[in-house]
Amino acid sequence: MTQQKLSVVLPIYNEGASIGSLLDKLLDLARLHHWEVIAVNDGSVDDTVSKIKTRVDNQFLRLIEHPYNRGYGAALKTGIRAATAPLVATMDSDGQHDPQDLLKLLPLAETHNLVVGQRTGLLHSQLWRMPGKWLLNWLANYLTNQRIPDLNSGMRLFQTDIIKKYLHLCPNGFSFSTTSTLVFFNRGYAVTYVPITIQQRHRDSKSMVSLNTGFDTLMLIIRLATLFQPLRIFIPSSILFVVMGIVWGLPYILLARGVSVGALLLILTGLLLFFFGLLTDQVAQLRLEKYE
């Protein structure tokens, strides 16, 4: 059986405590399967770079450095743009992902455009973050009209030529994984999930996720929905306003007191949202034609 060639992108920021052991495991696989590993140092200020450079003479490892911290998504985009293999994988560098799990994803890459490592277990993040994650996942399911088992898993395998077409839509922050998931579902690409095991993040690894990150992700999902499926936002909003207007104005009509101004405003707002949604949908289709 012919071995597949793969580029593995590691976004790295201040992961000196875990990056050495992770690279050793990953480079063993790279040597065995003829992969390339692209380590993108995103402006680390600890000993991360020195640990990478002790291994950079390995023919399967490439180091790319950002002069300052640009963000998780920016590091991934840099690595993906530099990928030379027909398949490109991303995984986190904080010790949560086992490189061996990439071997579970690879067989499905022949029939799917995106293969995502689905984190098993009810809780795979800090407890305080789970309500927000569940809300975002529900919203993403509604806007894409798909069931998404894991919206933002960091371990995923793309067909390189496809993900490169949509890098301009991906943010520089932590929402890269969410964005790529929504893009592939919305554009009708074949997406599948493979269960993987998540390890405890290394105790010295610092998560940069905050409440602002959750808000930014929510706004990003809405923006992408407006780009890909605007009618799924505007039509329900339009119907809501029209129904509110009818409910408001009906008692006035039944009592023969004329038509309520408030009811007329609500109905008019609903109609305007409907026609604005149609216009937005046409503009969205014109924009997407540039990239497909």
VEXGUTOR-114850 format. One line per field, with one value per residue: x, y, z of N, C-alpha, C in turn; residue in one letter. Coordinates in steps of 0.1 Angstrom, whole numbers. Each point is the difference from the previous one (the first is absolute). Layout:
<rs>
npx X,... $
npy Y,... $
npz Z,... $
capx X,... $
capy Y,... $
capz Z,... $
cpx X,... $
cpy Y,... $
cpz Z,... $
residu A,... $
</rs>
This chain:
<rs>
npx 8,-3,11,-9,2,5,-5,7,-10,10,-11,11,-4,12,4,10,-10,-7,6,9,-8,-8,10,5,-12,-2,12,-3,-12,6,10,-10,-8,11,-2,-5,8,-10,10,-11,12,-10,12,4,-2,-3,3,-12,5,7,-12,-6,9,-1,-12,3,11,-11,1,-7,8,-10,7,-12,5,-10,3,-14,-7,-4,1,-8,-11,7,3,-12,-4,10,-3,-13,2,8,-12,7,-6,-5,4,-8,7,-9,8,-5,7,-12,1,-10,7,-4,13,0,-8,11,5,-9,5,12,-4,-6,12,0,-10,7,-5,-7,10,-9,10,-10,1,4,-12,-8,11,4,-5,5,-5,7,8,-5,-7,10,8,-9,-1,13,1,-10,5,11,-6,-6,10,6,-10,11,2,6,6,9,-4,8,-1,11,-3,5,-6,7,-7,13,-3,-8,7,9,-10,-1,14,-4,-8,11,-4,6,-12,-6,-7,13,0,-6,8,11,-5,-4,12,6,-7,1,13,-6,11,7,-7,9,-3,11,-5,5,11,-5,12,3,-4,12,4,11,-9,0,-13,-1,-8,-9,-8,10,7,-8,0,13,0,-8,7,11,-6,-5,13,5,-9,4,12,-2,-7,0,-7,9,5,-1,-2,6,9,-2,-1,11,6,-2,3,11,1,-2,7,9,-2,-1,4,8,3,1,6,3,13,-1,11,6,5,0,-13,-4,7,-6,-12,2,4,-10,-8,5,-1,-12,-4,4,-6,-10,2,1,-10,-5,2,-4,-10,-1,1,-8,-6,6,-4,-11 $
npy -12,9,5,6,10,5,13,1,8,5,6,8,1,2,-10,7,-1,1,10,-2,-5,10,8,-5,0,13,3,-8,5,12,-5,-6,11,6,6,12,5,9,4,6,6,2,4,-12,1,-13,-13,3,11,1,-4,8,10,-6,1,12,-7,-4,-8,-5,9,9,11,6,13,3,12,-1,0,-8,-12,-9,7,11,-6,-4,12,5,-10,3,13,-4,-7,-11,-6,-10,-5,7,-3,4,3,0,10,0,-10,6,2,-13,1,-10,10,6,-12,5,12,-4,-12,9,4,-13,0,8,12,-3,-4,0,3,-8,10,-10,-4,2,0,8,8,11,-3,11,-7,-11,8,8,-11,-5,12,2,-12,3,12,-6,-9,10,8,-12,-2,-2,-13,9,-12,7,12,-1,-13,1,-13,4,-6,9,1,1,-4,-7,-3,-1,-5,-5,1,7,-10,-6,2,10,1,-4,8,-3,-9,9,10,-8,-4,12,4,-10,1,13,-2,-9,3,-11,0,-5,-8,1,-9,9,-4,8,4,-1,13,2,-3,1,-6,12,-2,4,-10,10,7,9,-11,-3,13,0,-13,5,12,-8,-8,11,5,-12,0,12,-5,-12,3,12,-7,-8,12,4,-12,-7,9,-1,-13,1,10,-7,-11,6,5,-12,-6,10,-1,-14,3,9,-9,-9,10,-1,0,-5,5,-8,11,-4,-5,12,7,-9,1,13,0,-9,8,10,-8,-4,12,4,-10,3,13,-2,-9,10,9,-8,-3,13,2,-10,6,10,-8,-3 $
npz 0,-9,6,8,-7,10,1,11,3,6,5,2,13,4,-7,6,9,-12,-7,9,10,-3,-2,11,6,-4,3,10,0,0,7,7,0,1,12,-1,10,1,8,4,3,8,-1,2,13,0,4,-5,-5,11,6,-8,3,12,-6,-3,4,7,-10,10,6,-1,3,3,0,8,-4,0,12,-10,7,7,-5,4,10,1,-3,8,9,-2,-1,10,1,-2,10,-7,11,8,10,9,10,13,6,7,-8,-5,-12,-4,-4,8,5,-5,4,10,-2,-2,4,8,-2,-4,9,8,0,10,8,10,9,2,8,6,6,10,8,-10,9,4,12,3,-9,6,8,0,2,10,5,-1,6,8,2,1,8,6,0,3,8,9,3,8,0,-7,4,11,-4,6,1,-12,-10,-8,-10,-2,-12,7,11,-9,-6,13,-1,-10,1,2,13,5,6,12,-8,-3,10,7,-5,1,11,3,-4,5,12,1,-4,9,6,-3,11,7,10,7,9,8,6,9,0,13,-2,-5,12,-8,-7,-6,3,-13,2,-4,8,-2,2,10,4,-2,6,9,0,1,8,6,0,3,10,2,0,7,11,-6,-9,6,-2,-12,-6,9,-2,-13,0,9,-8,-11,6,5,-13,-5,9,-2,-13,2,12,-5,-10,9,6,-13,5,-13,-6,9,4,12,-3,-6,10,8,-6,-1,13,2,-8,6,11,-4,-5,12,5,-9,2,13,-3,-8,9,9,-9,-3,13,2,-10,7,9,-8 $
capx -8,7,-2,-4,9,-7,6,-6,3,-1,1,6,2,4,-3,13,-1,-6,3,11,-5,-9,8,7,-10,-5,11,1,-10,3,10,-5,-10,4,-8,7,-5,2,-2,-1,2,-8,6,2,10,6,10,-6,8,12,-3,-3,12,9,-5,-3,8,-7,-4,-15,-5,3,-3,-4,-1,-6,8,-7,-12,-11,-12,-1,-4,10,11,-5,-1,14,4,-7,5,13,-1,3,-6,-15,-8,6,-6,3,-2,5,14,0,1,-14,-2,10,3,-5,-14,0,-1,-14,-7,5,-7,-13,3,-2,-14,-5,8,4,-2,2,1,-11,4,-10,-3,-10,7,13,5,-4,-14,-6,-1,-9,-13,2,3,-12,-8,6,-2,-14,-2,7,-8,-12,4,5,-10,7,4,15,4,11,1,13,12,13,6,-8,8,-6,6,7,-4,-14,1,8,-10,-8,7,-4,-12,4,6,14,-1,-3,-12,3,-6,-15,-2,3,-11,-11,2,0,-14,-8,3,-4,11,-2,6,-2,6,7,2,13,2,6,8,0,9,12,-3,6,-6,-10,-10,-3,-14,-7,-14,0,2,-14,-8,5,-4,-14,-1,5,-10,-11,5,1,-14,-5,7,-4,-14,-6,-14,-2,-1,-9,-14,-6,-1,-11,-12,-3,-6,-14,-9,-2,-9,-14,-5,-2,-11,-12,-11,-5,-9,-12,-8,-3,7,10,12,10,13,11,-1,5,14,5,-2,8,14,1,1,13,10,-1,6,15,6,2,11,12,3,5,14,8,3,9,13,5,4,14,9,-4 $
capy 12,12,9,14,11,9,11,2,14,2,14,-1,12,-2,-14,-6,-12,-12,-1,-10,-14,-1,-1,-13,-10,3,-2,-14,-3,6,-8,-12,1,10,12,12,6,14,7,15,7,12,10,-5,8,-10,-7,-8,0,-7,-15,-4,1,-12,-11,6,-6,-11,3,0,11,14,10,13,8,13,9,3,-9,4,-7,-14,-2,5,-11,-11,4,0,-13,-6,6,-5,-14,-5,-13,1,0,8,-3,9,-5,9,-4,1,-14,-6,-9,-10,0,-13,1,4,-12,-4,9,-2,-8,6,12,-4,2,12,12,4,-10,7,-9,3,-3,-9,4,11,12,0,14,5,0,13,3,-9,6,8,-9,-6,11,2,-12,0,11,-5,-10,6,8,-8,-11,-12,-3,2,-6,7,12,7,-8,5,-10,-2,-4,6,0,12,10,6,9,12,9,7,5,14,1,-5,11,-2,-5,-14,-5,-6,-13,2,6,-10,-10,6,2,-13,-4,9,-2,-13,-10,-12,1,-11,1,-12,2,0,2,12,0,12,10,1,9,13,6,10,2,15,1,8,3,7,-10,-6,10,1,-11,2,9,-6,-10,8,6,-10,-4,11,-2,-12,-3,12,-2,-7,10,11,-5,-2,13,7,-7,4,13,0,-7,9,11,-5,-2,13,7,-7,4,12,-2,-7,10,10,12,3,-8,6,5,-10,-12,3,1,-13,-8,7,-5,-13,-1,6,-10,-10,5,3,-13,-5,8,-6,-13,1,5,-11,-9,6,0,-14,-4,4,-10,-13 $
capz 0,-1,11,-4,4,9,7,13,4,15,4,13,7,14,3,3,9,-6,-14,-3,-1,-11,-12,-1,-5,-13,-10,-2,-9,-13,-6,-4,-10,-9,2,4,12,-1,13,-2,13,-1,9,14,8,9,-7,-11,-12,2,-1,-14,-8,2,-8,-13,-10,-5,-13,0,8,-5,10,-5,12,0,8,12,1,-9,3,-4,-14,-9,0,-8,-14,-5,-2,-11,-12,-3,-1,-14,-2,-4,12,11,13,11,13,10,5,14,6,1,-11,-2,-15,-6,-4,-14,-8,-1,-9,-14,-9,-5,-8,-13,-3,6,-2,14,10,13,12,10,14,7,14,1,3,-5,2,14,3,-2,-14,-6,-4,-13,-11,-4,-7,-13,-9,-4,-11,-13,-6,-6,-12,-11,-2,1,14,2,13,7,-8,0,3,-6,-8,-12,-12,-12,-14,0,-10,4,11,-4,-7,9,11,1,9,13,8,6,14,3,-7,-12,-1,-2,-13,-10,1,-6,-15,-7,0,-8,-14,-5,0,8,13,9,13,5,14,5,14,4,12,8,-4,8,11,-2,-12,4,-10,-2,-2,10,-4,-13,-10,-3,-6,-13,-8,-3,-10,-12,-5,-6,-12,-10,-4,-9,-13,-6,1,6,2,12,11,-4,-1,14,6,-7,5,14,1,-6,10,11,-4,-1,14,6,-7,0,10,-5,-11,5,8,-10,4,-10,-1,9,-7,5,-8,-14,0,1,-13,-10,3,-4,-14,-3,3,-10,-13,2,0,-14,-6,6,-5,-14,1,5,-11,-8,6,0,-14,-2,6,-3 $
cpx 9,-2,-3,10,-9,8,-7,4,-2,1,5,2,3,-3,13,-1,-4,5,11,-5,-10,7,7,-10,-4,11,3,-10,3,11,-5,-9,3,-9,10,-7,4,-3,0,0,-7,5,2,11,7,11,-5,9,13,-2,-3,13,9,-4,-2,9,-6,-6,-15,-6,4,-5,-3,-2,-8,8,-7,-13,-11,-13,0,-3,11,12,-5,0,14,5,-7,5,14,0,2,-7,-15,-9,8,-8,4,-2,6,13,1,0,-14,-1,11,2,-5,-14,-1,-2,-14,-7,4,-8,-13,3,-2,-14,-6,9,5,-3,4,1,-10,4,-11,-1,-9,7,14,6,-3,-15,-7,-2,-11,-13,2,3,-13,-9,6,-3,-14,-2,7,-8,-12,4,5,-10,6,2,15,4,10,4,14,12,12,6,-9,9,-8,6,6,-5,-14,2,7,-10,-8,7,-3,-12,4,6,14,-1,-4,-11,3,-7,-15,-3,1,-12,-12,1,-2,-15,-8,2,-2,12,-3,8,-3,7,5,3,15,0,7,8,-1,11,12,-3,6,-5,-11,-10,-3,-15,-7,-14,0,2,-13,-8,5,-4,-15,-3,5,-10,-11,5,1,-14,-6,7,-5,-15,-8,-15,-4,0,-12,-15,-6,-2,-12,-13,-4,-6,-14,-10,-2,-9,-14,-6,-3,-12,-13,-11,-6,-10,-13,-9,-4,6,10,12,11,13,11,0,5,15,7,-1,9,15,2,2,13,11,0,7,15,7,1,11,13,4,6,15,9,4,11,14,6,5,15,9,-3,-3 $
cpy 13,9,14,10,11,11,1,14,1,15,0,14,-3,-14,-8,-12,-12,-2,-10,-14,-1,-1,-13,-11,2,-3,-15,-5,6,-8,-13,1,11,12,12,6,15,6,15,6,14,10,-5,8,-9,-7,-9,-1,-8,-15,-4,0,-12,-12,5,-6,-13,3,1,12,13,9,13,8,13,10,4,-9,6,-7,-14,-2,5,-10,-11,4,1,-14,-7,5,-6,-15,-4,-13,2,0,8,-2,11,-7,10,-5,1,-14,-7,-11,-10,-1,-14,0,5,-12,-5,9,-2,-9,6,12,-3,3,12,11,6,-12,6,-11,4,-3,-8,5,12,13,-1,14,4,1,13,4,-9,6,8,-9,-6,10,2,-12,-1,10,-5,-11,6,7,-8,-11,-13,-3,-1,-6,7,12,5,-9,4,-10,-3,-2,6,-5,14,10,6,9,13,10,9,6,15,2,-4,11,-4,-6,-14,-6,-6,-13,1,4,-11,-10,6,2,-14,-5,8,-2,-14,-10,-12,1,-12,2,-14,2,0,3,13,-2,13,10,0,11,14,7,10,2,15,2,8,2,8,-9,-6,10,2,-11,0,9,-5,-10,8,6,-11,-5,11,-1,-12,-3,11,-2,-8,10,10,-5,-2,14,7,-6,4,14,1,-6,10,12,-5,-1,13,7,-6,5,14,-2,-7,10,12,13,4,-9,7,4,-10,-13,2,0,-14,-8,6,-5,-14,-1,6,-10,-11,4,3,-14,-6,7,-5,-13,1,6,-11,-10,6,0,-14,-5,3,-12,-14,-2 $
cpz 0,12,-5,5,7,5,14,5,16,3,15,6,15,4,3,8,-7,-14,-3,-1,-11,-14,-2,-5,-14,-10,-2,-10,-14,-7,-5,-13,-11,0,1,11,-1,13,-2,14,-1,11,14,7,10,-7,-11,-12,2,-1,-14,-8,2,-9,-15,-11,-6,-14,-2,7,-6,11,-7,12,-3,9,13,0,-9,3,-6,-14,-10,-1,-9,-15,-6,-3,-12,-13,-4,-2,-15,-3,-4,12,11,13,10,13,10,5,15,8,0,-11,0,-15,-6,-5,-15,-9,-1,-10,-15,-9,-6,-9,-15,-5,6,-2,14,9,13,11,10,14,8,14,0,2,-5,1,14,1,-3,-15,-7,-4,-13,-12,-5,-8,-15,-9,-4,-11,-13,-6,-7,-13,-11,-4,0,15,0,13,8,-8,-2,5,-7,-9,-12,-12,-12,-13,-2,-10,4,11,-4,-7,10,12,2,10,15,8,6,14,1,-8,-14,-2,-2,-14,-11,0,-7,-15,-7,-1,-10,-15,-6,-1,9,13,9,13,4,15,4,15,3,14,8,-6,10,11,-1,-12,4,-11,-1,-3,11,-4,-13,-12,-4,-8,-15,-9,-3,-12,-13,-7,-7,-14,-11,-5,-10,-13,-8,-1,7,3,12,12,-3,0,14,7,-6,5,14,1,-6,10,12,-4,-1,14,6,-6,0,10,-5,-11,5,8,-9,4,-10,1,9,-8,4,-8,-14,0,1,-13,-10,2,-5,-15,-5,2,-11,-13,2,0,-14,-6,6,-6,-14,1,5,-11,-9,6,0,-14,-2,4,-4,-15 $
residu M,T,Q,Q,K,L,S,V,V,L,P,I,Y,N,E,G,A,S,I,G,S,L,L,D,K,L,L,D,L,A,R,L,H,H,W,E,V,I,A,V,N,D,G,S,V,D,D,T,V,S,K,I,K,T,R,V,D,N,Q,F,L,R,L,I,E,H,P,Y,N,R,G,Y,G,A,A,L,K,T,G,I,R,A,A,T,A,P,L,V,A,T,M,D,S,D,G,Q,H,D,P,Q,D,L,L,K,L,L,P,L,A,E,T,H,N,L,V,V,G,Q,R,T,G,L,L,H,S,Q,L,W,R,M,P,G,K,W,L,L,N,W,L,A,N,Y,L,T,N,Q,R,I,P,D,L,N,S,G,M,R,L,F,Q,T,D,I,I,K,K,Y,L,H,L,C,P,N,G,F,S,F,S,T,T,S,T,L,V,F,F,N,R,G,Y,A,V,T,Y,V,P,I,T,I,Q,Q,R,H,R,D,S,K,S,M,V,S,L,N,T,G,F,D,T,L,M,L,I,I,R,L,A,T,L,F,Q,P,L,R,I,F,I,P,S,S,I,L,F,V,V,M,G,I,V,W,G,L,P,Y,I,L,L,A,R,G,V,S,V,G,A,L,L,L,I,L,T,G,L,L,L,F,F,F,G,L,L,T,D,Q,V,A,Q,L,R,L,E,K,Y,E $
</rs>
